[in-house]
Amino acid sequence: MKCPFCAAADTQVVDSRVINEGESIRRRRRCAVCDKRFTTYETVELHMPQVVKQDGSRTEFDQEKLRTGFMRALHKRPVSTEKVENAIRRITQKILGMGKREIPSRRLGEMVMQELSKLDKVAYIRFASVYRAFEGVQDFRDAIKEVQTK
């Protein structure tokens, strides 16, 4: 790591601490040339896969879109924000665990439905009605039967 004061390449780590619940490391460094100290932060850089839509177009994975989908389905439902965040975290971890460069939007939607079914049955039906493009009452009946058997 180059010294930000004198640009010398010879710096030493004086102290390291884990921060942000183990997601980052804060390092205090000392320059061997000018003897000044400075702080650096080390975090993991993860690349999420591209989402392949049904029309074949690709878009960046967007956690905010995922959150919006959950919040729309859970509108006025008794589910805490913490539970929603945990569900989003589980989906993100599953996607990363797949180790793929691309994920079909269909697969992502199925993951959301799986998490919603655990959180709130009404929200699950709401999301399924849009996601699966329900066309009639029978589609709702089928979804309700599906929820009741789980």
Beta strands, then each sheet from edge to edge (+ up, - down):
strand 1: 11-19
strand 2: 24-31
strand 3: 37-43
strand 4: 50-52
strand 5: 58-60
strand 6: 102-104
sheet 1: 1+ 2- 3+
sheet 2: 5+ 4- 6-
end
